[in-house]
Amino acid sequence: MEQVIHTLIQQLADSNEDVRQGAGIQLIEMGESAVMPLIEALAHHHAQVRYLAAWALGEIGDSRAVQPLIKALADDDARVQDWVARALGELNDEQAIEPLLALLDSQQASTRRNVATALGWLGARSVSETLCQHLTDTDPDVRSAIAEALGKLGDETSATDLAQLINDEDDWVRVSVVKSLGDLGNPAVEDALVTALSDNNEWVRYHAVLALTRIESTQAIPHLTQLMTQDPSDNVRRAIAGAFNHL
């Protein structure tokens, strides 16, 4: 068994993607017997082996990997940091919260994005305030990931900060924002959600309808009535039809 695991870990460095993925999947399927060798692989000289080992450890979900992965957050390769962050999110251990928060200031946008995603998975509402402070990140993918994380965390008080991005220049940031505002269900952002009904992106409008339905907004009824006949999107009109069953 040890030799098989060793061979599979070496294959993580293979130039053939199918070989790498096949080896990773087999290691995951081996479960706890592969955990310690994979932990050792976090120090492998080849960065590709390190980040695939992190991925496999996250999928296996063994708590023995938490501290080694936290240590691996200091890796000098951004890809490794990215996959380590995601793995820690999947392991769902609060020990990872502070080390992950420290990487929200990483120079690598991909790392900041994966850290935000991981913090959302961890589900600790205590990080909401810090995430809100990073909603002005220069990278739209990071802003979107933070918005999604805040929705998952469920801290209603973060809704007012999140609503500041209702007019973000990036379409998918606005989609993430409105969707998360719906998840948070805070009536304090009703005005922002009504504004989103006029967005030029149909999915922003769609999720704005759902969010307004969730907070039972009576203010939105005239706007929804107008959109019911004028909105060009079938998806939005269907959402409005469903909203009228609840408002």
Secondary structure by P-SEA (a helix, b strand, c coil): caaaaaaaaaacccccaaaaaaaaaaaaaacccaaaaaaaacccccaaaaaaaaaaaaaaccccaaaaaaaacccccaaaaaaaaaaaaaaccccaaaaaaaacccccaaaaaaaaaaaaaaccccaaaaaaaacccccaaaaaaaaaaaaaacccccccccccccccccaaaaaaaaaaaaaaccccaaaaaaaacccccaaaaaaaaaaaaaaccccaaaaaaaaccccccaaaaaaaaaaaacc
